[in-house]
Amino acid sequence: MELFSRLATRPVYNTRAVVLRTGVPADTFRAWERRYGVPSPARTKGNQRLYSDRDIAIITWLRDQTRAGVTISQAVELFKSRDHTDGGTTTRIPSISVPGTVPAMNDHNGLSRYALQLADALVAYDARSASRLLEEALAIVPVEDVCLNILQPALDEIGHRWQRSEILVSGEHFATSFASRTLGSLYNLSRPEEGRGPIVATCLEGELHEIGLLMTSLFLSRRGFRVVYLGSNLPVGDLVQTIEELRPPIVLVSASTPEAAVNLARSSGEIKATPKANGMQGYAPEIGFGGKIFTDMPFLQEGVDGIFCGRAADEAVEIVARLLDQEPQSAGRA
């Protein structure tokens, strides 16, 4: 359970947040607490429970054991038998594994080996093992770590294998489709319809690669922003109409090819100017843009009337958050 021991123990989540993150009803994990002593949340001065990342991981792990047919008492006993090493100060959780692979090594927070396992599962068209691996990873580390340190590196590895002609393009397409479905599910569960914003996110017509933008949208939603995700291959005229209807303070657009980057540069002025031209005085959305092509060919950034949001989803989130801090704040999530 070496990864589990690294999770934060600071109590920050209320009961509702735990329910949303784990899918376990509050009455259920409160009953576990009363009967078995796990989890063990802190209490506020008003006697309200507050849970840590470690508590959430415990609840998620127990949930998965019971779904697999283990009784809750057996699951708790198993958890406690693997807990309390080094005098009870270190908690261990079973390592993530895929049939036919070896346990993870302790490199890059212990997640790099998992990325290779995921890549191996996906190039073998083994969605079941890939899903199980990610489910177990999500039980012990935050969504952002899973995306940045397992899912994205796995896709990069698969891309390298395809470039070396080690796998068919069908294998690369299968992996991309799996990643899109996974990120889409996580995004839908993150309550993107609530929070500050809205932030509109899309890829313009001709751009079909949306993994990075979808990951950024997921992170923003989990950060407490309302995100309206429009997907890929969107005509600029449709985007402008959506902007005029929603009036978002910022629009996020991604490009992965030189052609898509040039199209974005050509369209960025129209996106920002059309609302004002149509009588919406005093309003012009900011454009945040990104994509691998802008890091590989940075001179393409100069043609876009907008703000470059960095090389990775976590960096983009920080940039967008700073931009929106300059905007009037609306009610956030409960």
VEXRO-847227 format. One record per residue: residue in three letters; y negated, x, z negated of N, C-alpha, C in turn. Coordinates in steps of 0.05 Angstrom, whole numbers, plus 32768, in hexadecimal, padded with zeros to 4 digits. Each point is the difference from the previous one (the first is absolute). Layout:
ALAYXZYXZYXZ
...
This chain:
MET8018801080007FE87FF080007FE780118000
GLU80018017800E7FEA80137FFE7FE67FF5800B
LEU80017FF080167FE77FF5800B7FF47FEB7FED
PHE80117FF17FF37FF77FEB7FEE7FF0800B7FE9
SER800880187FF77FF2800C7FE97FE380088007
ARG7FFA8002801A7FE5800880087FEC7FE98001
LEU800A7FE87FFD7FEE7FE980037FEE7FFE7FE8
ALA7FE87FF680057FEC7FFE7FEC80087FEC7FEA
THR7FF980077FE780067FEE7FEA7FE77FF37FF5
ARG7FEA8004800D7FE77FF37FF780017FE28005
PRO7FFB7FEF7FEC80027FE380047FE87FF5800F
VAL80047FF680187FE97FF6801080047FE5800D
TYR801A7FF6800280067FE8800E80057FE87FEE
ASN7FF37FEA800680067FE87FF080197FF3800B
THR80097FEA7FF3801A7FF4800780007FF6801C
ARG7FEA7FF480097FFF7FF5801B800480168015
ALA7FF380177FFB800380178013801D80098002
VAL800E80007FE9801C8008800080117FED8010
VAL7FFB7FE67FFD800F7FEC800F7FFB8004801E
LEU7FE8800580087FFA8004801D800C8019800B
ARG800180157FF0800B801A8009801F80008001
THR800D7FF17FEE801D80027FFE800E7FE7800A
GLY7FF37FE98001800D7FE8800880117FF47FEA
VAL7FFF800B7FE8800F7FF77FE97FEF7FED7FF0
PRO80097FE87FFA7FF07FED7FF07FFA800C7FE4
ALA7FE87FF87FF67FF7800B7FE780137FF97FE9
ASP800B7FE7800080127FF87FEB801980128000
THR8008800980188018801180017FFC801B7FF3
PHE7FEB800E80087FFE801B7FF47FF67FFF7FE3
ARG7FF37FEA7FF87FFA7FFD7FE4801A7FFC7FF0
ALA80127FF1800B801A7FFC7FF3800F801B7FFE
TRP7FFF80108014800C801B7FFF7FF380107FE9
GLU7FE67FFE7FFE7FF2800F7FEB800A7FF67FE4
ARG80027FE67FFC80087FF67FE6801D80077FF9
ARG80127FFE8014801C80037FFB8009801D7FFF
TYR7FF480118012800A801B80047FEC80167FFB
GLY7FE67FF87FFC7FEC80147FFB7FF6800F8018
VAL80077FF680187FF5800C80197FF77FE98012
PRO7FE98003800C7FED80167FFD7FF27FFF7FE4
SER7FEE80137FFB7FF280007FE67FE280028005
PRO7FF37FEA80087FE4800180067FEF80057FE8
ALA7FE7800A80057FEC80037FEB7FF37FE57FFC
ARG7FF07FFE7FEB7FF27FE87FFA7FE280057FFD
THR7FF07FED800A7FE380027FFC7FF97FF77FE4
LYS7FE780037FF97FF77FF67FE680047FE27FFE
GLY80007FF2801780057FE38000801D7FF98002
ASN801280157FFD801D7FFC8000800A7FF9801C
GLN7FF28007801580097FFC801B80108018800A
ARG80167FFB800E80118016800A7FF2800F8016
LEU8002801A80007FF780118016801780138007
TYR80068002801A8017800F800A7FF68019800F
SER8011801480007FFB8019800F80108001801A
ASP7FFB80148010801180048018801D80047FF8
ARG8004800E7FEA801C80047FF7800D7FE57FF8
ASP7FF27FEF7FF3800A7FE57FF980087FF18019
ILE7FEE8001801480057FF280198019800B800E
ALA8004801A7FFF8018800C800C80197FF77FF1
ILE7FFF7FFE7FE680177FF77FF080077FE48008
ILE7FEC7FEE800180057FE48007800C7FFE801C
THR7FF5800F8013800A8000801C801D800A8001
TRP800580157FF1801C800B800180147FED7FF4
LEU7FF87FF37FEA80127FEC7FF380047FE88013
ARG7FEA7FF8800E80027FEA8013801580078016
ASP7FFE8019800A801380078016801D80027FF6
GLN800480087FE8801B80017FF5800C7FE47FFE
THR7FF07FEE7FF6800A7FE47FFD80057FF3801B
ARG7FEF8006801380047FF6801B801A800B800D
ALA800880187FF78018800C800A80197FF67FF2
GLY7FFC7FED7FED80177FF47FF28005800A7FE4
VAL7FF080137FF68003800B7FE57FF27FEC7FED
THR800D7FFA7FEA7FF37FEF7FEC7FE8800F7FF4
ILE7FED7FF27FF57FE8800D7FF5800880117FE8
SER80137FF77FF0800880117FE9800C801A8009
GLN80117FFE8015800C8019800B7FEB8012800C
ALA7FEC7FF4800E7FEB8010800D7FF0800E7FEB
VAL7FF97FF27FEA7FF1800D7FEB801080167FF3
GLU80197FFB7FFB801180157FF4800280188012
LEU80027FFB801B8001801780137FE5800F7FFF
PHE7FEA7FF180007FE6800D7FFF7FFE80117FE7
LYS80077FF57FE87FFD800F7FE8801380187FFE
SER80177FFD800D801380177FFF7FF680178010
ARG7FEE7FFA80147FF5801680117FE480077FF7
ASP7FF77FF37FEB7FE580067FF5800380137FE9
HIS7FE980077FF4800080107FE7800D801C8003
THR7FFB800D80168007801D80017FEA800F7FF2
ASP800580187FF87FED80117FF27FF47FF17FE8
GLY80127FF37FF07FF67FF37FE87FF27FE68006
GLY80067FF480177FF47FE680077FE58002800D
THR7FF7801880077FE68003800C80007FFF801E
THR80178003800C80018000801D80137FE98009
THR7FF67FF08013800F7FEA800A800B8007801C
ARG80197FFA8005800C8006801A80077FE6800E
ILE80008001801A80097FE980108011800A8016
PRO80147FF180098012800A80157FF180098019
SER80088017800B7FF2800A801880057FED8018
ILE7FED8000801280027FF080188015800D8012
SER80117FF0800C8015800B801080067FEE8017
VAL8009800C8016800A7FF18017801C800A8006
PRO80137FEF8006801C80098005800080178014
GLY800F80157FF88003801680127FEA80167FFC
THR7FEF7FFD7FEC7FEB80137FFB8003800B7FE4
VAL7FF080147FFA8002800C7FE57FE77FF77FF1
PRO800180017FE57FE97FF87FF07FE780108006
ALA7FE97FF47FF97FE7800C80067FFB80197FF0
MET7FF18013800D7FF780187FF37FE57FFB7FF3
ASN7FF880117FED7FE77FFD7FF37FEA800F800F
ASP7FFA7FF780197FEB800C800F7FEC7FEA8007
HIS7FE6800880007FEA7FED800680047FE77FEF
ASN800080037FE680047FEA7FEE801B7FF38003
GLY8013800F800B801B7FF5800380047FED8017
LEU7FEC7FFD801280027FEB80148005800B801C
SER7FFC801A80058004800A801B801D7FFC800A
ARG801380057FEF801C7FFD800880067FE38007
TYR7FF37FED7FF280047FE480067FF67FF9801C
ALA7FEB800D80087FF57FFC801B801580088015
LEU800D80167FFB80158009801380187FED8000
GLN80077FF67FE880157FEC7FFE7FF97FE78010
LEU7FE77FF77FFD7FF77FE8800F80018005801E
ALA7FF78018800880008006801D801D8000800A
ASP8012800B7FF1801D80008009800B7FE48002
ALA7FF97FEF7FED80097FE480017FF57FF28018
LEU7FE6800480067FF47FF18016800A8009801B
VAL8004801A800480098009801A801E7FF88004
ALA800D7FF97FEA801B7FF5800280007FE28003
TYR7FE87FF480037FFD7FE38002800B7FF17FE7
ASP7FFF800E7FEA800B7FF47FE77FE97FF57FEF
ALA7FF87FE880087FE97FF37FF280087FF97FE3
ARG80197FFA7FFB80087FF87FE57FFD80177FED
SER8009801880077FFD80177FEF7FE280077FFD
ALA7FF17FFE80167FE380067FFF7FF27FED7FED
SER80077FE780027FF37FEC7FEE800780057FE3
ARG801980067FFB800980057FE47FF280197FF5
LEU7FFD801480107FF280187FF77FE37FFA7FF8
LEU7FF27FF280117FE47FFA7FFA7FFE7FED7FE9
GLU80127FED7FFD80007FEE7FE98003800F7FE6
GLU801280148000800480107FE87FE780117FFB
ALA7FF5800B80157FE880107FFC7FE97FF07FF5
LEU7FFC7FE8800A7FEB7FEE7FF780037FF87FE3
ALA801880037FF580057FF97FE47FF780167FEE
ILE7FFC8018800A7FFA80167FEE7FE6800F8006
VAL7FF47FFB80177FE6800D80067FEE7FEB800D
PRO7FE680037FFF7FEE7FED800C80037FFD801E
VAL7FF87FE9800A80017FFB801D7FF380168010
GLU7FE980097FF77FF18014800F8010801A8003
ASP800E80087FEB80108018800180187FFD8013
VAL800C7FE8800080167FFB80127FF78001801D
CYS7FE87FF480067FF68000801B7FF8801C8009
LEU7FF2800F7FF07FF580198008801480177FFF
ASN80137FFF7FED801280167FFB801D7FFB8009
ILE80067FE88008801B7FFA800A7FFF7FF4801C
LEU7FF37FE9800280007FF1801A7FF280108016
GLN7FE780097FFB7FF1800E8014800E801A8008
PRO800880117FED800E80198008801A7FFA800F
ALA800E7FEA7FF980187FFA800F7FFA7FF9801D
LEU7FEB7FF180057FF87FFA801B7FF78019800F
ASP7FF280127FF27FF88019800D801880108008
GLU801480017FEE8019800F8006800E7FF48018
ILE80017FE68001800D7FF380177FF18005801A
GLY7FE580007FFE7FF1800780188005801D8009
HIS800380127FEE8006801C8007801C8002800D
ARG80137FF17FF5801B8000800C7FFF7FF5801D
TRP7FF07FEB80047FFE7FF5801B7FF480148013
GLN7FEB800E7FF77FF380148011801380178007
ARG801380057FEE80148015800580187FF6800F
SER7FFE7FE6800880167FF3800F801A7FFE7FF0
GLU7FFD7FFE7FE680177FFE7FEF80097FE37FFC
ILE7FED7FEE800580067FE37FFE7FF57FF28018
LEU800A7FE880057FF57FEF80167FE67FF37FF8
VAL7FF17FF880137FE77FF17FFA80077FE67FF2
SER80187FF5800580087FE87FF2800180047FE2
GLY800880187FF7800180067FE47FE480017FF4
GLU7FEE800C800F7FE480017FF67FF47FE47FFE
HIS80077FEF80147FF67FE58000800C7FF07FE8
PHE801980047FFB800D7FF37FE97FF380077FE6
ALA7FFA801A7FFD7FF380097FE77FE47FF57FFD
THR7FF17FFF80167FE57FF57FFF80017FE27FF9
SER80137FF2800C80027FE37FFB80077FFC7FE3
PHE801280107FF580087FFE7FE47FE880057FEE
ALA7FF1801480067FE880077FF07FEB7FE98001
SER7FFD7FF580177FEC7FEA800380097FE87FEF
ARG80197FF98001800A7FEA7FF07FFD80057FE3
THR800680187FF77FFF80077FE47FE37FFF7FF6
LEU7FEE800C800F7FE480007FF87FF47FE48001
GLY80097FF080157FF77FE5800180087FEF7FE8
SER801980047FF880097FF17FE87FF180087FE7
LEU7FFC801A7FFC7FF180097FE97FE37FF68001
TYR7FF4800080187FE57FF680037FFE7FE27FF9
ASN80137FF1800A80007FE37FFA80037FFA7FE2
LEU800E80117FF280047FFD7FE37FE980097FF0
SER7FED800E800C7FEA800D7FF17FE87FEE7FFC
ARG80027FE780097FEB7FEC7FFD7FE68009800F
PRO80038006801A7FE8800A800F7FEA7FEB8003
GLU80067FE77FFA7FEC7FEB80047FEC7FFF7FE9
GLU800380117FEC7FEF7FFF7FE97FF1801B7FFC
GLY7FE97FFF7FF47FF280187FF97FE58003800E
ARG7FF480177FFE7FE68006800D80048003801E
GLY7FEB7FFA800E80028003801D7FF27FE9800E
PRO800C7FF6801680198009800B7FFD801A8011
ILE8017800E800380028016801280127FF78017
VAL7FF68003801980107FF98017800C801A800B
ALA801A7FFF8006800E8018800A80107FF98019
THR7FFD80118014800E7FFA801A800280198011
CYS80107FFE80158001801380167FF77FF28019
LEU7FEF800C800F7FF57FF2801880157FFF8017
GLU7FFA7FF0801380117FFC80178009801A800C
GLY801A80038005800C8018800A800C80137FEB
GLU7FF97FFB7FE7800B80117FEA80157FF07FF2
LEU8019800B800080177FF27FF4800A800C7FE7
HIS7FF680187FF9800A800E7FE87FEF7FF97FE8
GLU800B7FF27FED7FF17FF57FEA800A80087FE4
ILE801380127FFF800C80087FE67FEA800A7FED
GLY7FF0801280097FEB800B7FEE7FEC7FEC7FF7
LEU7FF87FEE80127FED7FEC7FF9800C7FEB7FEC
LEU80197FF98005800E7FEE7FEE8003800C7FE5
MET800680197FFF8003800E7FE67FE580007FF1
THR7FEB8006800F7FE580007FF47FF97FE47FF5
SER80077FEB80107FFA7FE57FF780107FF97FE7
LEU801880097FFE80117FFB7FE87FF3800E7FE8
PHE7FF7801980037FF4800E7FEA7FE67FF27FF7
LEU7FF07FF880137FE77FF27FFA80057FE67FF1
SER80147FF1800980077FE77FF2800980057FE4
ARG801080147FFB800980077FE67FE9800B7FEE
ARG7FEC800A800D7FE8800A7FF27FEE7FE97FF7
GLY80047FE8800B7FF07FE97FF87FED7FF68015
PHE8005800780197FEF7FF78016800D7FEA8010
ARG7FF07FEE800A800A7FEB80128001800C801C
VAL80188000800C8004800C801A800A7FEB8014
VAL7FF27FFE801680097FEE8016800B80128016
TYR801B80018001800D8012801380067FF1801A
LEU7FF5800A801680037FF3801A8014800C8012
GLY800D80167FF78015800C80107FF680118017
SER8012800580137FFA801280177FF97FF18019
ASN7FF6800F80147FFB7FF6801B7FED7FE88000
LEU7FEA80017FF17FEE7FEA7FFE7FE880048014
PRO7FFA7FED80117FE9800280127FE680027FF0
VAL7FEE801080097FE780057FF07FF07FE67FFE
GLY80017FEF80147FF27FE67FFE800A7FEF7FEA
ASP801A7FFF7FFC800C7FF17FEA7FF8800C7FE5
LEU7FFE801B7FFF7FF8800D7FE77FE37FF97FF9
VAL7FEF800080147FE47FFA7FFB7FFD7FE37FF6
GLN800E7FED800C7FFF7FE57FF7800A7FFD7FE3
THR8015800F7FF9800A7FFF7FE47FEB800C7FED
ILE7FF3801580097FEC800C7FEF7FE97FED7FFB
GLU7FF77FF280157FEA7FED7FFD80087FE97FED
GLU801A7FF97FFF80097FEB7FEF800280097FE3
LEU800B80187FFC800680097FE47FEA80117FF4
ARG7FEF800C80117FEB80127FF7800B80167FED
PRO8013800F8007800A80157FEE7FEC80177FFE
PRO7FFE800C7FE97FEE80187FFE800B8018800F
ILE801A80018005800C8016800E80187FF78011
VAL8002800D801780177FFB8012800F801A8003
LEU801A80007FFB801080188004800F7FFF801A
VAL7FFE80158010800D8001801A800F801B8003
SER80187FFF800B80108018800280078005801D
ALA8003801A800780088008801B801380187FFE
SER801380018013801480157FFF80018011801A
THR7FF27FF780148001800E801A7FE380058009
PRO7FFC801480127FE58005800A7FF47FE7800E
GLU80117FF1800E7FF67FE8800D7FF67FEB7FEC
ALA800F7FFD7FEB7FF97FED7FEB7FE680097FF2
ALA7FFE801A7FFB7FE8800B7FF47FE77FFB8011
VAL80038005801A7FE97FFB80127FF97FE38001
ASN80147FEE80007FFB7FE380007FF17FF87FE6
LEU8008800C7FEA7FF37FFA7FE67FE3800A8001
ALA7FFC8018800B7FE4800A80017FEF7FED8012
ARG800B7FF780167FF17FEF80127FFB7FE57FF3
SER80127FF67FF07FFE7FE67FF47FF07FFF7FE6
SER7FFE80177FF37FF480017FE57FE37FF68000
GLY7FF0800780147FE57FF780027FFE7FE28003
GLU80127FF5801180017FE3800480077FF17FE6
ILE8014800B7FF280097FF37FE77FE97FFF7FEC
LYS7FF080157FFE7FEA80007FED7FE87FF08009
ALA7FFB7FFF801A7FE77FF5800A80027FE28006
THR80187FF6800780027FE480087FF77FEC7FEB
PRO800880027FE77FF67FEC7FEC7FE27FFE7FFF
LYS7FF2801680017FE37FFF7FFF7FF57FF3801A
ALA800C800780167FF87FF4801A80047FE28000
ASN80127FF67FF180067FE47FFF7FF17FF17FE9
GLY7FEB800D7FF67FEF7FF37FED800780057FE3
MET801480117FFA800780077FE57FEF80177FF6
GLN7FE77FFB7FFD7FED80167FF88007800B7FE5
GLY7FFD801A7FFE8006800D7FE6801D80067FFB
TYR80117FF98013801C80057FFB800C80118017
ALA800D80157FF8800F801080138017800D7FF1
PRO80187FFC80088017800B7FF08002801E8004
GLU8007800E7FEB8007801C8003801B8003800D
ILE80058014800F801A8006800C800C80187FF3
GLY80187FFD7FF5800F80177FF6801780048013
PHE800480198008801580058014801180187FF8
GLY80188000800B801280167FFA801780008014
GLY801480117FFB8017800380128004801E8005
LYS8019800780068007801C80037FF1800D8017
ILE7FF97FF180147FF2800C80177FE5800C7FF8
PHE7FF37FF47FEC7FE6800A7FF8800280197FEF
THR801780067FF58004801A7FF3800A80158013
ASP80107FF78013800A801380157FEA80088013
MET7FEE7FED80067FEA800580137FE67FF77FF3
PRO7FF6800F7FEC7FE97FF67FF07FE77FFB8010
PHE7FFD800B80177FE87FFB80107FFE7FE38008
LEU80177FF180007FFF7FE480077FF27FEF7FEB
GLN7FFE800B7FE77FF27FF27FEB7FE27FFB8007
GLU7FF58013800F7FE37FFF80067FF87FE88011
GLY80137FF5800F7FF97FEA801180017FE57FF3
VAL800A7FFE7FE880037FE67FF27FE87FFB7FEE
ASP7FF57FE880037FE97FF87FEF800C7FF57FE6
GLY800880127FEE800D7FF87FE7800580187FEE
ILE80107FFC7FEC800680147FEC801E80078001
PHE8005801A8004801C80098000800B7FFF7FE4
CYS80187FF37FFE800B7FFB7FE5801680137FF8
GLY80018017800C801280157FF6801C8000800D
ARG801180117FF6801A8006800C80167FEF7FF6
ALA7FFD7FF37FE980167FF17FF47FF67FE77FF3
ALA80137FEE7FFA7FF97FE57FF67FF280027FE5
ASP800980127FEE7FF380027FE67FE4800A8002
GLU7FFB801280127FE5800A80057FEE7FEA800B
ALA800B7FF080137FF17FEA800B7FF87FEC7FEB
VAL80127FFA7FEE7FFA7FED7FEB7FE880097FEF
GLU8000801A7FF97FE9800A7FF07FE67FFE800F
ILE80008006801A7FE87FFF80107FF67FE38002
VAL80137FED80057FF87FE480027FF67FF67FE6
ALA800D80087FEA7FF77FF67FE57FE3800A7FFB
ARG7FFA801980077FE5800A7FFC7FEC7FF18010
LEU80077FF980197FEE7FF180117FFB7FE47FF5
LEU80157FF37FF67FFD7FE57FF67FF280007FE5
ASP800080167FF27FF180017FE77FE27FFD8004
GLN7FF8800580197FE47FFD80077FF97FE48008
GLU80157FEE80027FFD7FE480087FFF7FEF7FE7
PRO7FF37FE8800180027FED7FEA801D7FF97FFA
GLN800780007FE6801C7FFB7FF980057FE37FFC
SER80177FF7800B80097FE47FFB801580017FEA
ALA80097FE87FF880157FFF7FEB8019800D8009
GLY800B80117FEF8019800E800780187FEF7FF7
ARG8017800D7FFE80187FF27FF980007FFA7FE2
ALA800F7FEB7FFA80037FF97FE4801280147FF3
